Amino acid sequence: MKCIVVTLVIAAAVLSAAPTAILQPQPLDPASFGFGNGNWQPARAGVPTMSFSGEPGTGAVFSGRFWDLPVPINGEAIESFDVDFDDSTGIMWLALAPDGDSLVRFYNSTDHGRSWSNAYDVEISPHSRVWPMHVVVGAGDSNYVHAFIRVEAAMGDLYDIRLRQDLSHMDVQPVQVGRDTFTRFDVCRDNRPDYGLYVFTSNSYLVTFNAVFLRSFDYGRTWDRQVGNDVRQPALCAGAGTYIHMACVHARDRGLGYQCNSNRGDPTSWLLGSELGTDTCLISDPKVAVATTMPESLATAWVLYSHSNRNSADWDVDYAVRSDSWGSSWRKHQQLTSSPAAEHIADVRNDRESDNIYVDAMFVVSDTAEAESAVVKYSWANTDAPRSWFAPLKVSDTLRVSPELLPTLVFSPGAAEFPVPGVVFSGYGEIGAYFNATWFETGAAEKTAPDFTVAIAVSSNPSRGPVRFAPGVPVAEILSIRIFDAIGKLVRNFPPAANVSWDGRDRAGRPLSTGAYIIRVTTARGAQQTKVLLTR
């Protein structure tokens, strides 16, 4: 097979006016991370310190069937991996680094995870460990798959491997190279067609001036930067519009911190930070997710993290949540799961569709006496009941997973009627990558119960007052209860319940006009709906 050798070309000249020294940030308040206009540096391209060469992958296809049979993607020992999805097509893209190979492999799935193909391989020289890694799939005309990798041989340099989805082009852009050693990072993109990319890095060996926030508005060719303070284990996510949210463990006291920016990371648009918890016990691996609702200033936000019980090997999953339901303040030290086993948060995400009120969480549970293997569990909550998490579901009974390479959630629009995620995880001993999804089980259920129905009982129809109805299915089986208007617009959500009373108002509390509305109840076995007439 002919190898494609890529010569890196710097996309933009280094600005002569760019500052040559790192300006020292001044925190806005004790809880903030110190980013701001005083330490901003304009966008410029980096100078690569490594070389990369790429070639099309083997095209090998792995496939599987249902929930209890995870789909194998790769059988190698794995150093790092991550996965993301295309909003418009539902195609999922996975990048992984085999252990010891100085290589990044790209895989994709065009059938919602039932089969995976090795699409492209990128070799790195000189030989280097690649860890960690984060993947972002672009939007609009620029449909790059971005694999952000930390190259250890270069003292912690960060690169963006950009691959066109049709495999017509691959290049590698330096993001943070040279003097700025870092140990951990996170990446996200916003939800605009001309999307911006955002990177949050930290150096766990330092306390002051140990964080960098970077932005790119030309799909990764150039990056501006702001320097910050007191950050370990950074986490990053985007809201529905212009808000960027970040969380971290503070370097100075190992507490939990949160801050957001209201205008795509603009240096003048940082809002005051929040201390979400300082504890004598260890806090680790925070993850942040936000409902994609408007206005963004009132969107519900969750920060989940692992919390050591009395600094022992017994870890639990805790969280903090902010909701407009109680005045946009944070409810702290909430507990998602606790048991004698060690439980670690793995991932928290939500589908990027607009007006999505749900957040999905994945965590691993390992026996403290045998911590080298674990099982994966999944749960979710929503803005209507942000502290009511669904009873955790076990993802796989047939394969023990690695607690070191934590599982990653991914969505695949079009895979199911309701936007539920799949999960990529590594097997015991970090051997192999596997995919599993709730919609696999849905497919199996539909084959065995094609006549599944939900008898939604409405007390009065038409109704002048509150519309009272019973979903007619056990609460534990309900995924969602939603109400749509006659043109299909979502107007109201309810948490799973045996009996529901709808006051005829939308989610903002505004009374709705006379007309026909659709009540839809969704379960893992299927969905059913009924029409009601609201009169005034």
PEQUI-V48597 format. One record per residue. N is the residue number from 0. RES is the residue in one letter. PHI is phi in degrees with one decimal (* if undefined). PSI is psi in degrees with one decimal (none if undefined). BURIAL is + if it has 24 or more other ideal C-beta (glycine too) atoms within 12 Angstrom, else -. Layout:
N:RES:PHI:PSI:BURIAL / N:RES:PHI:PSI:BURIAL
//
This chain:
0:M:*:131.8:- / 1:K:-71.9:131.2:- / 2:C:-90.1:134.1:- / 3:I:-93.1:114.2:- / 4:V:-92.9:125.5:- / 5:V:-102.6:124.7:+ / 6:T:-97.0:124.2:- / 7:L:-75.5:130.2:+ / 8:V:-118.7:125.7:- / 9:I:-68.8:126.0:- / 10:A:-78.3:-19.1:+ / 11:A:-148.7:144.4:- / 12:A:-69.0:148.8:- / 13:V:-67.3:128.4:- / 14:L:-67.5:127.1:- / 15:S:-66.2:-24.3:- / 16:A:-86.1:-2.2:- / 17:A:-65.5:139.7:- / 18:P:-65.3:147.4:- / 19:T:-99.0:-10.1:- / 20:A:-118.5:147.9:- / 21:I:-76.4:120.2:+ / 22:L:-76.3:141.1:- / 23:Q:-82.8:122.4:- / 24:P:-75.7:148.6:+ / 25:Q:-112.3:115.2:- / 26:P:-57.5:141.8:+ / 27:L:-70.7:-34.7:+ / 28:D:-158.3:165.8:- / 29:P:-58.4:-24.8:- / 30:A:-88.5:-10.6:+ / 31:S:-81.9:168.8:+ / 32:F:-98.4:-0.6:+ / 33:G:88.3:3.8:+ / 34:F:-73.3:153.9:+ / 35:G:165.3:-177.4:+ / 36:N:-65.9:-29.2:- / 37:G:-69.7:-17.4:- / 38:N:-123.0:21.8:+ / 39:W:-78.4:140.2:+ / 40:Q:-124.8:135.3:+ / 41:P:-66.4:163.7:- / 42:A:-64.7:137.7:+ / 43:R:-157.1:161.5:+ / 44:A:-88.1:150.7:+ / 45:G:-91.3:169.3:+ / 46:V:-107.9:118.5:- / 47:P:-66.9:145.1:+ / 48:T:-112.6:-3.5:+ / 49:M:-126.3:165.1:+ / 50:S:-118.6:151.0:+ / 51:F:-134.1:142.2:+ / 52:S:-135.5:145.6:+ / 53:G:-133.2:158.8:+ / 54:E:-154.4:154.3:+ / 55:P:-57.5:146.4:- / 56:G:-72.2:-179.6:+ / 57:T:-71.2:-18.6:- / 58:G:77.5:4.5:- / 59:A:-58.2:134.0:- / 60:V:-114.3:128.9:- / 61:F:-112.5:141.6:+ / 62:S:-142.8:160.0:- / 63:G:-150.5:-166.9:+ / 64:R:-125.7:-90.8:- / 65:F:-109.5:-177.9:+ / 66:W:-50.0:-41.1:+ / 67:D:-84.2:1.3:- / 68:L:-128.2:86.2:- / 69:P:-57.8:147.8:+ / 70:V:-82.9:120.9:+ / 71:P:-74.2:136.1:+ / 72:I:-109.4:-41.8:+ / 73:N:-151.5:141.1:+ / 74:G:-105.3:8.8:- / 75:E:-85.6:163.9:+ / 76:A:-68.4:136.3:+ / 77:I:-118.8:137.0:+ / 78:E:-90.9:-43.2:+ / 79:S:-160.2:159.3:+ / 80:F:-160.6:164.1:+ / 81:D:-161.6:165.4:+ / 82:V:-147.0:148.5:+ / 83:D:-150.4:-178.9:+ / 84:F:-140.6:157.6:+ / 85:D:-88.4:123.1:+ / 86:D:-61.6:-34.3:+ / 87:S:-89.3:-34.0:- / 88:T:-104.1:-19.9:- / 89:G:79.9:1.5:+ / 90:I:-69.1:132.7:+ / 91:M:-101.7:142.4:+ / 92:W:-124.8:128.0:+ / 93:L:-117.9:135.3:+ / 94:A:-120.3:139.1:+ / 95:L:-143.6:153.9:+ / 96:A:-113.8:112.2:+ / 97:P:-64.2:144.5:+ / 98:D:-64.3:122.7:+ / 99:G:81.8:4.6:- / 100:D:-103.7:-7.1:+ / 101:S:49.8:52.3:+ / 102:L:-147.8:145.9:+ / 103:V:-121.3:124.0:+ / 104:R:-105.5:137.1:+ / 105:F:-105.9:133.8:+ / 106:Y:-125.9:151.0:+ / 107:N:-137.7:159.3:+ / 108:S:-132.5:123.4:+ / 109:T:-102.6:1.9:+ / 110:D:-124.9:38.7:+ / 111:H:61.8:35.8:+ / 112:G:92.5:-1.0:+ / 113:R:-74.4:-22.2:+ / 114:S:-148.3:151.6:- / 115:W:-131.9:141.3:+ / 116:S:-121.5:137.4:+ / 117:N:-76.2:104.1:+ / 118:A:-89.1:-36.6:+ / 119:Y:-161.1:146.4:+ / 120:D:-125.7:140.2:+ / 121:V:-125.9:123.3:+ / 122:E:-98.2:141.1:+ / 123:I:-113.3:134.9:+ / 124:S:-136.3:137.4:- / 125:P:-69.0:169.4:- / 126:H:-55.6:133.4:- / 127:S:-152.9:148.5:+ / 128:R:-73.1:140.0:+ / 129:V:-115.7:104.9:+ / 130:W:-166.8:135.0:+ / 131:P:-83.1:-172.5:+ / 132:M:-143.7:142.5:+ / 133:H:-136.8:140.1:+ / 134:V:-116.2:135.8:+ / 135:V:-131.4:126.9:+ / 136:V:-98.2:127.4:+ / 137:G:-72.6:-177.4:+ / 138:A:-134.7:167.3:+ / 139:G:66.5:-149.3:- / 140:D:-68.0:-29.6:- / 141:S:-92.1:82.5:+ / 142:N:-93.8:49.8:+ / 143:Y:-68.3:148.5:+ / 144:V:-97.6:117.9:+ / 145:H:-100.6:120.7:+ / 146:A:-110.0:106.0:+ / 147:F:-88.1:124.7:+ / 148:I:-129.4:142.5:+ / 149:R:-95.8:120.0:+ / 150:V:-97.6:110.5:+ / 151:E:-70.4:-31.6:+ / 152:A:-62.5:-24.3:- / 153:A:-99.0:29.8:+ / 154:M:62.7:31.7:- / 155:G:90.4:44.0:+ / 156:D:-83.9:149.3:+ / 157:L:-113.9:127.4:+ / 158:Y:-126.2:154.9:+ / 159:D:-114.7:107.6:+ / 160:I:-83.4:116.6:+ / 161:R:-107.5:119.8:+ / 162:L:-123.6:124.4:+ / 163:R:-65.5:143.3:+ / 164:Q:-65.4:-25.9:+ / 165:D:-87.4:6.1:- / 166:L:66.7:17.3:+ / 167:S:-78.5:-15.3:- / 168:H:-156.3:141.3:- / 169:M:-140.7:135.3:+ / 170:D:-145.6:172.5:+ / 171:V:-130.1:126.5:+ / 172:Q:-113.6:129.1:+ / 173:P:-67.6:137.3:+ / 174:V:-110.5:-56.0:+ / 175:Q:-139.2:102.7:+ / 176:V:-131.3:160.5:+ / 177:G:95.9:-122.8:- / 178:R:-73.6:-19.0:- / 179:D:-93.4:79.5:+ / 180:T:-63.7:138.6:+ / 181:F:-141.6:160.9:+ / 182:T:-114.4:-32.0:+ / 183:R:-136.0:155.2:+ / 184:F:-157.5:163.4:+ / 185:D:-139.6:159.9:+ / 186:V:-140.3:146.5:+ / 187:C:-151.3:169.2:+ / 188:R:-125.7:156.8:+ / 189:D:-84.7:-179.2:+ / 190:N:-103.1:21.3:+ / 191:R:-87.5:151.5:- / 192:P:-59.1:-38.2:- / 193:D:-92.6:62.7:- / 194:Y:-62.3:148.5:+ / 195:G:-97.3:148.9:+ / 196:L:-107.0:142.2:+ / 197:Y:-134.3:135.3:+ / 198:V:-130.5:138.1:+ / 199:F:-128.4:110.0:+ / 200:T:-114.8:157.5:+ / 201:S:-148.6:153.7:+ / 202:N:-113.0:108.8:+ / 203:S:-71.7:-9.0:+ / 204:Y:-86.8:-7.1:- / 205:L:-120.6:164.6:- / 206:V:-113.3:-49.2:- / 207:T:-94.1:144.5:- / 208:F:51.8:43.4:+ / 209:N:-111.0:9.5:+ / 210:A:-129.2:147.2:+ / 211:V:-134.3:132.5:+ / 212:F:-110.9:123.9:+ / 213:L:-121.9:147.0:+ / 214:R:-132.6:145.5:+ / 215:S:-135.7:130.8:+ / 216:F:-116.3:18.1:+ / 217:D:-128.6:37.6:+ / 218:Y:61.7:35.9:+ / 219:G:97.7:2.4:+ / 220:R:-77.1:-40.5:+ / 221:T:-132.6:155.6:+ / 222:W:-138.5:131.5:+ / 223:D:-93.3:169.3:+ / 224:R:-149.6:150.4:+ / 225:Q:-132.2:141.3:+ / 226:V:-102.6:139.2:+ / 227:G:-133.8:-176.1:+ / 228:N:-123.2:156.5:+ / 229:D:61.8:44.9:+ / 230:V:-125.6:131.6:+ / 231:R:-132.5:149.7:+ / 232:Q:50.5:64.9:+ / 233:P:-70.9:148.8:+ / 234:A:-134.6:147.4:+ / 235:L:-146.9:142.3:+ / 236:C:-157.0:161.3:+ / 237:A:-108.6:149.7:+ / 238:G:-87.9:-161.9:+ / 239:A:-72.8:-26.4:+ / 240:G:-127.7:-95.6:+ / 241:T:-108.9:-5.5:+ / 242:Y:-77.6:139.1:+ / 243:I:-120.9:130.0:+ / 244:H:-115.5:140.0:+ / 245:M:-139.3:151.0:+ / 246:A:-140.2:159.9:+ / 247:C:-164.4:167.0:+ / 248:V:-90.6:129.6:+ / 249:H:-70.6:137.1:+ / 250:A:-70.2:-31.1:+ / 251:R:-76.1:-38.2:- / 252:D:-133.1:7.3:- / 253:R:61.5:22.2:+ / 254:G:-81.7:177.3:+ / 255:L:-105.7:128.3:+ / 256:G:-124.3:155.5:+ / 257:Y:-143.1:143.5:+ / 258:Q:-154.2:153.8:+ / 259:C:-136.9:162.7:+ / 260:N:-124.2:134.2:+ / 261:S:-90.8:-5.2:- / 262:N:-142.2:67.3:- / 263:R:54.0:38.0:+ / 264:G:79.1:13.2:+ / 265:D:-57.4:137.2:+ / 266:P:-59.8:-23.3:+ / 267:T:-95.5:4.9:- / 268:S:-117.4:22.8:- / 269:W:-77.6:132.9:+ / 270:L:-94.2:162.1:+ / 271:L:-61.0:142.7:- / 272:G:-79.5:169.9:+ / 273:S:-132.3:133.6:+ / 274:E:-85.4:119.4:+ / 275:L:-100.5:-4.0:+ / 276:G:160.3:123.2:+ / 277:T:-116.2:130.4:- / 278:D:-140.7:152.4:+ / 279:T:-74.3:-14.7:- / 280:C:-94.9:156.6:- / 281:L:-69.8:142.5:+ / 282:I:-120.2:139.3:+ / 283:S:-147.9:152.9:+ / 284:D:53.7:56.7:+ / 285:P:-65.8:147.8:+ / 286:K:-133.2:141.6:+ / 287:V:-125.3:140.0:+ / 288:A:-146.5:150.0:+ / 289:V:-136.8:138.6:+ / 290:A:-63.2:140.6:+ / 291:T:-89.3:55.3:+ / 292:T:-110.3:161.6:+ / 293:M:-117.3:149.2:- / 294:P:-72.2:149.8:- / 295:E:-63.3:-30.5:+ / 296:S:-63.1:-19.7:- / 297:L:-109.2:3.8:- / 298:A:-66.7:140.0:+ / 299:T:-68.7:134.9:+ / 300:A:-126.4:139.4:+ / 301:W:-121.4:139.1:+ / 302:V:-124.0:113.6:+ / 303:L:-104.9:151.0:+ / 304:Y:-159.8:162.1:+ / 305:S:-89.5:139.5:+ / 306:H:-135.0:122.0:+ / 307:S:-77.8:129.6:+ / 308:N:-79.7:106.3:+ / 309:R:57.8:35.4:- / 310:N:56.8:37.1:- / 311:S:-107.8:-173.2:- / 312:A:-79.2:-1.8:- / 313:D:-88.5:96.9:+ / 314:W:-97.5:143.6:+ / 315:D:-123.4:167.8:+ / 316:V:-106.4:116.2:+ / 317:D:-114.6:172.8:+ / 318:Y:-158.4:162.5:+ / 319:A:-122.3:147.9:+ / 320:V:-141.0:139.5:+ / 321:R:-117.3:129.6:+ / 322:S:-141.6:143.6:+ / 323:D:-67.1:-16.9:+ / 324:S:-60.0:-29.0:- / 325:W:-124.7:32.3:- / 326:G:88.4:21.6:- / 327:S:65.5:15.9:- / 328:S:-86.0:164.9:- / 329:W:-91.5:134.6:+ / 330:R:-97.0:116.7:+ / 331:K:-106.3:166.7:+ / 332:H:55.9:40.3:+ / 333:Q:-86.1:153.0:+ / 334:Q:-117.9:125.6:+ / 335:L:-86.5:-45.8:+ / 336:T:-152.0:145.7:+ / 337:S:-151.6:134.6:- / 338:S:-160.8:170.9:- / 339:P:-63.9:-19.6:- / 340:A:-78.7:165.5:+ / 341:A:-86.0:123.7:+ / 342:E:-120.0:128.1:+ / 343:H:-125.6:134.4:+ / 344:I:-67.1:135.9:+ / 345:A:-107.9:-46.0:+ / 346:D:-162.0:148.8:+ / 347:V:-137.1:121.7:+ / 348:R:-148.6:168.1:+ / 349:N:-141.4:157.1:+ / 350:D:-62.5:142.7:+ / 351:R:-80.3:3.7:+ / 352:E:-61.8:149.1:- / 353:S:-68.6:150.6:- / 354:D:61.1:32.7:+ / 355:N:-88.8:120.0:+ / 356:I:-96.4:-1.5:+ / 357:Y:-97.2:151.3:+ / 358:V:-131.1:139.6:+ / 359:D:-116.8:138.5:+ / 360:A:-127.7:143.2:+ / 361:M:-127.7:134.2:+ / 362:F:-141.2:159.7:+ / 363:V:-110.2:146.3:+ / 364:V:-122.9:121.5:+ / 365:S:-125.2:140.2:+ / 366:D:-65.1:127.5:- / 367:T:-63.3:-21.0:- / 368:A:-84.8:-12.6:- / 369:E:-144.4:66.6:- / 370:A:-75.3:-4.1:- / 371:E:-78.6:-7.1:- / 372:S:-137.9:159.9:+ / 373:A:-155.5:170.9:+ / 374:V:-116.7:156.7:+ / 375:V:-104.5:135.7:+ / 376:K:-127.2:154.5:+ / 377:Y:-133.2:141.0:+ / 378:S:-148.7:172.0:+ / 379:W:-154.2:161.2:+ / 380:A:-142.7:177.2:+ / 381:N:-147.4:173.4:+ / 382:T:-68.5:-24.5:+ / 383:D:-70.8:-28.4:+ / 384:A:-143.0:71.5:+ / 385:P:-68.0:-12.6:+ / 386:R:-109.8:9.3:+ / 387:S:-106.6:97.7:- / 388:W:-91.2:139.1:+ / 389:F:-64.4:144.0:+ / 390:A:-53.2:125.4:- / 391:P:-57.0:138.1:+ / 392:L:-105.5:138.1:+ / 393:K:-79.7:129.1:+ / 394:V:-74.4:-43.6:+ / 395:S:-145.4:132.6:+ / 396:D:-98.9:-8.4:- / 397:T:-103.4:-6.4:- / 398:L:-145.0:124.1:+ / 399:R:-76.8:144.1:+ / 400:V:-118.0:165.5:+ / 401:S:-80.7:130.5:+ / 402:P:-84.2:-4.7:+ / 403:E:-86.4:-48.9:+ / 404:L:-91.4:98.6:+ / 405:L:-70.7:144.0:+ / 406:P:-62.7:158.6:+ / 407:T:-129.5:132.9:+ / 408:L:-80.6:150.1:+ / 409:V:-153.3:143.9:+ / 410:F:-103.8:160.6:+ / 411:S:-143.5:86.5:+ / 412:P:-50.5:132.7:+ / 413:G:97.0:-9.2:- / 414:A:-73.6:-30.5:+ / 415:A:-147.4:161.6:+ / 416:E:-63.3:-34.9:+ / 417:F:-110.0:137.2:+ / 418:P:-73.1:85.0:+ / 419:V:-104.7:153.7:+ / 420:P:-92.6:163.3:+ / 421:G:-104.8:-177.9:+ / 422:V:-143.2:138.1:+ / 423:V:-107.9:133.7:+ / 424:F:-146.1:163.2:+ / 425:S:-104.1:150.0:+ / 426:G:-81.2:179.3:+ / 427:Y:-52.8:131.3:+ / 428:G:75.7:19.0:- / 429:E:58.8:35.1:+ / 430:I:-104.5:119.1:+ / 431:G:83.7:154.5:+ / 432:A:-119.1:138.6:+ / 433:Y:-134.2:155.3:+ / 434:F:-125.9:141.2:+ / 435:N:-143.6:155.8:+ / 436:A:-153.1:148.4:+ / 437:T:-65.2:-30.0:+ / 438:W:-71.2:-18.4:+ / 439:F:-62.0:-45.8:+ / 440:E:-64.5:-37.8:+ / 441:T:-58.5:-42.9:+ / 442:G:-60.9:-42.6:+ / 443:A:-64.7:-40.5:- / 444:A:-65.4:-38.1:- / 445:E:-65.6:-30.9:- / 446:K:-71.6:-34.0:- / 447:T:-90.9:-19.0:- / 448:A:-139.8:67.2:- / 449:P:-68.5:-17.2:- / 450:D:-99.8:22.3:- / 451:F:-59.1:131.4:- / 452:T:-137.5:154.9:- / 453:V:-117.9:119.2:+ / 454:A:-87.5:98.6:- / 455:I:-85.3:113.7:+ / 456:A:-96.0:115.5:- / 457:V:-103.1:129.3:+ / 458:S:-69.6:-39.2:- / 459:S:-144.4:129.2:- / 460:N:-152.1:109.8:- / 461:P:-68.9:166.4:- / 462:S:-134.7:133.0:+ / 463:R:-92.9:-27.0:- / 464:G:-107.2:-151.9:- / 465:P:-59.5:140.6:- / 466:V:-91.7:114.4:+ / 467:R:-106.5:131.9:+ / 468:F:-150.1:158.2:+ / 469:A:-119.6:125.8:+ / 470:P:-61.4:-26.6:+ / 471:G:77.7:24.9:+ / 472:V:-146.7:148.4:+ / 473:P:-54.2:138.3:- / 474:V:-56.5:-36.9:- / 475:A:-62.8:-20.3:- / 476:E:-91.6:-13.2:+ / 477:I:-78.0:128.3:+ / 478:L:-90.7:-40.8:+ / 479:S:-158.2:152.3:+ / 480:I:-126.7:114.3:+ / 481:R:-131.2:150.5:+ / 482:I:-121.5:131.4:+ / 483:F:-119.2:152.6:+ / 484:D:-84.0:-175.4:+ / 485:A:-66.6:-21.5:- / 486:I:-99.9:8.6:- / 487:G:91.4:8.7:- / 488:K:-81.4:132.5:- / 489:L:-68.4:126.6:+ / 490:V:-116.5:-20.6:+ / 491:R:-159.3:144.1:+ / 492:N:-121.7:150.8:+ / 493:F:-134.1:144.2:+ / 494:P:-68.8:160.0:+ / 495:P:-54.2:131.5:+ / 496:A:-158.4:155.4:+ / 497:A:-78.0:-30.5:- / 498:N:-137.8:137.1:- / 499:V:-128.3:138.5:+ / 500:S:-121.5:117.8:- / 501:W:-105.7:124.4:+ / 502:D:-85.2:9.6:- / 503:G:78.4:15.2:+ / 504:R:-110.3:159.5:- / 505:D:-85.4:-174.0:- / 506:R:-68.8:-19.4:+ / 507:A:-89.7:1.0:- / 508:G:87.4:9.4:- / 509:R:-88.4:135.7:- / 510:P:-65.8:136.2:- / 511:L:-90.4:155.5:+ / 512:S:-78.4:164.9:- / 513:T:-58.8:138.2:- / 514:G:160.5:-177.1:- / 515:A:-90.4:139.3:+ / 516:Y:-133.7:153.8:+ / 517:I:-110.5:126.1:+ / 518:I:-97.2:123.8:+ / 519:R:-122.7:126.8:+ / 520:V:-111.8:124.8:+ / 521:T:-115.6:133.1:+ / 522:T:-127.9:174.7:+ / 523:A:-66.2:-18.2:+ / 524:R:-93.8:-8.9:+ / 525:G:150.3:-169.1:+ / 526:A:-138.5:151.4:+ / 527:Q:-142.4:153.5:+ / 528:Q:-142.8:160.5:+ / 529:T:-143.1:154.7:+ / 530:K:-99.9:138.5:- / 531:V:-127.1:150.5:+ / 532:L:-109.9:119.8:- / 533:L:-97.9:126.8:+ / 534:T:-119.9:153.2:- / 535:R:-120.7:none:-
//
